Amino acid sequence: MILLKNKAIALCLIIFSASLSAYLIYENYFAEDDEPRFQWPEMVEIECEPDSSRYGCDLYAKVSSTPVNTLLHPSDGSIWIAELDGKITSWNGEFTVEIGNISQHISRCHNEQGLLGFSFTHNFNSSREIILSYTDDVDCNGPADLSGVVIAVAEIVDGVIDLDSIVEMKRIGKENRNHNGGNILSFGNGTYLWSVGDGGGSGDPRGNGQNIHSPLGTIQYFSYNNKSIQPVFDEYGNDSDYVLHYGLRNPWKFDIDNSGQLWIADVGQYCYEEINLVPIFNQTNFGWSHREGMHNYDPSDDCTSAATTPDDNNLTDPIVEYAHTGGNCSITGGFWMDWGPNSLQDSYIYGDFCTGAIWKISQKSGNWEANFVTSVGTYITGFGQGINDELLIFSWTGAIYSLYDA
């Protein structure tokens, strides 16, 4: 009887230990990122099928994981495609060629982690360098606050990325694994913009968005030279000088129009997604987490509160918002269209990840107006520019589609 009792106790301890381990793994993977009103959908391929007869949609290319960024090569006529799992491939209109795979440098502990963006350096044809943005490689079973976003540079040797040449130029630590931002955009004169999320978790729990001295929840502005970056501004004499705009939650994508204005698609919390517009160098506080869209942020809000003007004159509201109705969940920016389908030119286009809806913002009688374009059905993770100025739509599972006027 004593032996049986001891075995039973041992079995209970084993079960308890396994349960505790599972709980701790859950805590490490998910709890710090918990967005209680959002559930990631099942990752399945849904073909691009516009619900408007005005548009057609064809498969343009296929890659092995989620595409996040495409850029026209400065000289050879191809486009390079960045994938969330760390691969960069070249597409010449007929076939893809792998340029490099930096998966050993990145972490993929969360759906929002991985290779987030890249840019050719302003002098790529002579330097043969690209700038990379990614979440750094950490143990997924370790604490989430060890995660960070990185800006790095790599050399292209004989047409491929030399992995040994990767140099980390700046790392920003984060408390959680989501809300990474990560878009990079070159001005062409050695200066760049880089978006960084608010650090993650629901409601910006550490107040990073409203802290001008925090790099989180910002658009960073820097110059690049000889494998290092420096802030362009010199006001504080420290890393605060990198901050161009702040008060953002998760600025996944942004673009610059032909008049020098910056369009920022910022992912919302529970209720509203937003598009911000500002002259590039007018340092702006976009309000998160005091504001969500055009509303005072309230975690208990049932998303029916009326729009208001900010109580603080130093906060700038978006020019457009949309609500989490009809299945909408997360904004995906976006380009200013001075190329692509004629019906979309002279407007800013953006979409929703969950519904595949696409809108455009155009100016009418001096005011910016958002109008529904079409719904394509697929999970939209980004947009891109094709070899011949096609408007590309990135799907979650790796398909890249071309949207065109029918």
Secondary structure, DSSP 8 states (H G I E B T S, - for coil): -HHHHHHHHHHHHHHHHHHHHHHHHHHHHTGGG--TT-------------SSTTEEEEEEEE-SS-EEEEEE-TTTS-EEEEETTSEEEEE-SS-EEEEEE-GGGB--SSTT-SEEEEEE-TTHHHH-EEEEEEEB---TTS-GGG-EEEEEEEEEETTEEEEEEEEEEEEEE-SSSS-----EEE-SSSEEEEEE---SSTT-TT--TT-TT-STTEEEEEEEETTEEEES--SSSSGGGGEEEB--S---EEEE-TTSEEEEEE--SSSEEEEEEEETTS--B--TTTEETTEE--TT--S-------SSTTB---SEEEES-TT---EEEEEEESSS-GGGTTEEEEEETTT-EEEEEEEETTEEEEEEEEE--S-EEEEEE-TTS-EEEEETTSEEEEEEE-
